[in-house]
Amino acid sequence: MSVEGKKISPSDPLATLNFHLPPAVSASLRLSTPRALPAALAQETGFLAREKNLFLGTSSWKYEGWLGPIYDEQRYLTRGKLSTKRFETECLEEYAEMFPSVCVDAGYYRFPSEKYLANLCAQVPEGFRLCYKVTDEITVKKFPKLERFGDRAGTDNEHFLNAKLFIDAFLGPLSPHRKKTGVLIFEFSAFYPTHFERLRDFIAALDGFLGQLPANWQYGVEVRNANLLRAEYFDVLHAHNVAHVFNSWTKMPPVEEQMQMPGAFTADFFAARFLLRPGRAYQQAVDSFQPYRETKEKNPEARAAIKALIKHGTAAPTPRPSYVFVNNRLEGNSPNTIAAALDLGT
């Protein structure tokens, strides 16, 4: 691709600024050559981020199944063979040539170190937004009986909704990277009576927690109890200018249904994560879709919801950046899902 003889890459702002073609023209050109999809994604997602304040991306990015159609395998060869270490260490840079944002799911499992964050930020350009799931040390009410929790499995979490710990251990290391940081997502797994006798008690605790946080960051709350989606919950988020994260999940209503609920757009931006088809278990999706190389099952309802969010965001761009993330476990390959929602492919 060139402008007056000057070669530019898909990540160059000129690539999207000067080549946002009319649909009738670009549709015939976008996917006509090998590896055309990354350039098409760069064009469309770059335009939405820059002109409409709407950032599209995926949940995580280190998938060898994307090598070929999404990632250029030649970039990660060592002595003629794929270096998994090199790929996992460096592929974020190539990802950032296609998408303006990514959800860093790894933040959920441990507090991010300064070194880890600096490495991520070094690989992405100015204007890119790294969004993070907040570490479960803050969001788990009772530790699940999983091996990774060791002796704490099955016990109450003394740090649940600990604002000081979040500010010190999460926001602290992030502070030098504010310009490249997007929404911070507090993901709460489904609550049961052993966690809270009444869900209104969680809403009250959430209200107190959010009230202690510095207000100059973007926060989102993602819940997995459908019966939490009511006025009291939305009102608390609205009071703190925190986004309800629309999420497609096993036991949650479809995203379009969530969008239609009164008061569901709770902040001066919105956020959404398309993770699983409602009714499908997580492990079932993993078993069905790995290694995430291609679309295995189209989800028209989810695609329609993504389009609806794009329409919502382009019709009235939000004051602060809005975000839509798609996971491989929704259809099998999240870049393909985003491309389909943008009418770039099937």
C-alpha positions, 0 to 999 in steps of 0.5 A: 500500500502506498501514498504518492509512492510512500510505502505504509504499513496497516498500522500507519494512521495514513493507511486508514485515514486515506484508504477508508473506501466506500463499501461498494469499492472496498468490499471487492478489494479487501479479501481478494489477496492472501493475508488481506484480512489483517489490512482490512481489519486495520482499516476499519477498526482504526477508523472507528477508534480514531473517528468514533472513539470506539475500540474493537479488539479481542480477548487475549492475543497469543493464539498459534491458531491465528498464524497464517490468516492473521499473523505472519508466521515468518516473523516468528521463525528461528532457524527456520522453525516457529519459536513459540517463545518468540511468538508469545513474546512478540506477537502483540506488536503485530496484533496492534497493526490490526486492532486498536485495543485488546483485553488483557485477560492475564490480569485476572490471575495475578497482579501485573508487575511493572516489568510485565506492563512495560513490556506490553506497552513497548509493543503497542503504538500511541493511541492503542488501549490495553484493557485489563481484567482486574485480578481476582484477588479483588473480585472473588468472594470465596475462592473456588476449589481449584488447584491454583488457589492452594490452601485458600481453596474453598475459603472466604477471600479477606481481600474481596472488594479491598479498594486500598489493595486494588489502588496499590497493587493494580493501579500503582504499576499501571500509573506510568502507562495511563495513556495506553490504558483503557477500561479496567474490568471487575469481573464477578463470577456468579454469586450464590447464597453462600456468598450473599444471602441477598444480591442487594448486599453485593450491590451495597458493597459494590457501591462502597467499593466504587466510591473509594476509587480514583475517579480518573480511570475507566472502570467496568463491572461484569456480572454473571447473575442475570437477576442483578440486571435491575435498577438498583445495580444500574443506578449504583454504576451510573452514580460512579460513572462506571460501565456495565459490561455487556457480556455474552455468557452461559447464564446471562441474557443475550447482549441485545436484550441487556442493551434494551434494559432501562438504564443499562448504559451506565457511564459516559462510555460503554463496554462489551465482551462477547465470550460464550453463546448463552447456554454453552459451558466454557469447557464445551466451547474450548473443546469444540473450537481449539486451536481457534484457527477458523470460525466453527459456528456462526452466531447470528445473534451475537454478530447482530449485537456487535453491529448494534453496538457499533451503530450505537457508538457511531451514531453518538460517539461517547465522550470517553473511549468505548470498547467491544471485545470478542473471544475465540470461544464465541465462534471459534476465531474472534478476528473472523467474528469481528470481520463479519460484524464489520461486513468484511467477511463471513 
